[in-house]
Amino acid sequence: MSDQKTIGFLFIEGFADWEYGLLAASAVEWFGARAVSLTPDGKPVTGISGFKLTPDRSASINENTDLDAVAVIGSDHWAGKTPPDAAELLMAVASRGGVAGGICAGTLALARAGMFENARHTSNGRDWISRHESGYAGDGNYQDVPHAVADGKIVSAPGSAPGTFALAFLQTLYPEKGSELARMRTLFAKEYAEAS
């Protein structure tokens, strides 16, 4: 893997606009990463806000051999009757030693791909993930916490935690950047401390 890390952000129709911005912008601006947008078929999708996203490429593993990490962004469609299958992409990135992450309903894609079998993880609540993906591999590893959880190269978060998702994802991708990540954490914490 090259010095510059490439992160794929997987979006589907109805993606949650607030869940990726902090991670994508921080990765590019502060860590020199390259962020690429993906959709299952390479076609545009529309977010909850109504903003239209035209992706850089599809989620095909053949188009994404350069990814060091992939972040699955939430959408109610992940919990629908016919959600896209992201397993092949997630497993390809993981097999190269890359980071696989999911936030909000994007965690369902990780559960379906078996990513949680040996990893502590979280989502939008134990009952919520079990209702949508009953008996998934690793359901006993669920952590009922309001912040992101990282275990090995797997990162997960509830939809209400884009800040800790960004931090946990970047800590997993850049373990050698401890001082920069500590400054980032302090910056985020200061906002919440002073707003309380």
PEMOWO-V997950 format. One record per backbone hydrogen bond with DSSP energy under -0.5 kcal/mol. CO is the residue of the C=O (numbers start at 1). NH is the residue of the N-H. E is the energy in kcal/mol with one decimal. If there is no record, write none. Layout:
# PEMOWO-V997950
co->CO nh->NH e->E
co->CO nh->NH e->E
This chain:
# PEMOWO-V997950
co->3 nh->5 e->-0.6
co->5 nh->7 e->-0.5
co->5 nh->34 e->-2.8
co->6 nh->68 e->-2.9
co->6 nh->69 e->-1.3
co->7 nh->36 e->-2.7
co->8 nh->10 e->-0.6
co->8 nh->71 e->-3.0
co->9 nh->11 e->-0.7
co->9 nh->38 e->-3.0
co->10 nh->73 e->-2.3
co->11 nh->40 e->-0.5
co->12 nh->15 e->-1.1
co->14 nh->76 e->-0.5
co->15 nh->17 e->-0.8
co->15 nh->48 e->-2.5
co->16 nh->19 e->-1.7
co->17 nh->20 e->-0.6
co->17 nh->21 e->-0.6
co->20 nh->24 e->-2.9
co->21 nh->25 e->-2.6
co->22 nh->26 e->-1.9
co->23 nh->27 e->-2.5
co->24 nh->28 e->-2.0
co->25 nh->29 e->-3.0
co->26 nh->30 e->-2.1
co->26 nh->31 e->-0.9
co->27 nh->31 e->-0.7
co->27 nh->33 e->-2.6
co->28 nh->32 e->-1.0
co->34 nh->7 e->-2.8
co->36 nh->9 e->-2.8
co->37 nh->56 e->-1.5
co->37 nh->57 e->-1.5
co->38 nh->11 e->-3.0
co->39 nh->42 e->-0.8
co->39 nh->59 e->-0.9
co->40 nh->59 e->-0.7
co->45 nh->53 e->-3.4
co->46 nh->14 e->-2.9
co->47 nh->50 e->-1.5
co->51 nh->47 e->-2.9
co->52 nh->54 e->-0.5
co->53 nh->45 e->-2.0
co->53 nh->55 e->-0.7
co->57 nh->39 e->-1.3
co->60 nh->63 e->-0.8
co->60 nh->64 e->-0.5
co->61 nh->64 e->-0.8
co->64 nh->67 e->-1.3
co->68 nh->99 e->-1.8
co->69 nh->8 e->-2.7
co->70 nh->72 e->-0.5
co->70 nh->101 e->-2.7
co->71 nh->10 e->-2.7
co->71 nh->73 e->-0.7
co->72 nh->103 e->-2.0
co->74 nh->16 e->-2.4
co->75 nh->78 e->-1.7
co->76 nh->79 e->-1.2
co->77 nh->80 e->-1.2
co->80 nh->83 e->-0.6
co->84 nh->86 e->-0.7
co->86 nh->90 e->-2.6
co->87 nh->91 e->-3.0
co->88 nh->92 e->-2.0
co->89 nh->93 e->-2.4
co->90 nh->94 e->-2.5
co->91 nh->95 e->-2.4
co->92 nh->96 e->-0.9
co->93 nh->96 e->-0.8
co->93 nh->98 e->-2.4
co->94 nh->97 e->-1.9
co->99 nh->70 e->-2.3
co->100 nh->155 e->-2.2
co->101 nh->72 e->-2.9
co->102 nh->157 e->-1.2
co->103 nh->106 e->-2.2
co->104 nh->107 e->-2.0
co->105 nh->108 e->-1.4
co->105 nh->109 e->-0.5
co->106 nh->109 e->-0.6
co->106 nh->110 e->-1.0
co->107 nh->111 e->-2.4
co->108 nh->112 e->-2.7
co->109 nh->113 e->-1.3
co->110 nh->115 e->-2.2
co->111 nh->114 e->-1.3
co->114 nh->117 e->-1.3
co->116 nh->119 e->-1.0
co->121 nh->143 e->-3.2
co->125 nh->129 e->-2.5
co->126 nh->130 e->-2.2
co->127 nh->131 e->-2.1
co->128 nh->132 e->-1.6
co->129 nh->133 e->-2.2
co->133 nh->136 e->-1.4
co->136 nh->139 e->-1.8
co->138 nh->141 e->-2.7
co->139 nh->142 e->-1.3
co->141 nh->121 e->-1.5
co->142 nh->144 e->-0.5
co->143 nh->145 e->-1.7
co->149 nh->156 e->-2.4
co->151 nh->154 e->-1.9
co->153 nh->100 e->-2.5
co->154 nh->151 e->-2.6
co->155 nh->102 e->-2.0
co->156 nh->149 e->-2.7
co->157 nh->104 e->-2.6
co->158 nh->161 e->-1.9
co->161 nh->165 e->-1.9
co->162 nh->166 e->-2.1
co->163 nh->167 e->-2.2
co->164 nh->168 e->-2.9
co->165 nh->169 e->-2.6
co->166 nh->170 e->-2.5
co->167 nh->171 e->-2.7
co->168 nh->172 e->-1.9
co->169 nh->173 e->-2.2
co->170 nh->174 e->-2.8
co->174 nh->177 e->-2.0
co->177 nh->181 e->-2.4
co->178 nh->182 e->-2.2
co->179 nh->183 e->-1.9
co->180 nh->184 e->-2.0
co->181 nh->185 e->-2.6
co->182 nh->186 e->-2.3
co->183 nh->187 e->-2.4
co->184 nh->188 e->-2.3
co->185 nh->189 e->-2.8
co->186 nh->190 e->-2.3
co->187 nh->191 e->-1.4
co->188 nh->192 e->-1.7
co->189 nh->193 e->-2.8
co->190 nh->194 e->-2.5
co->191 nh->195 e->-1.3
co->192 nh->196 e->-1.0
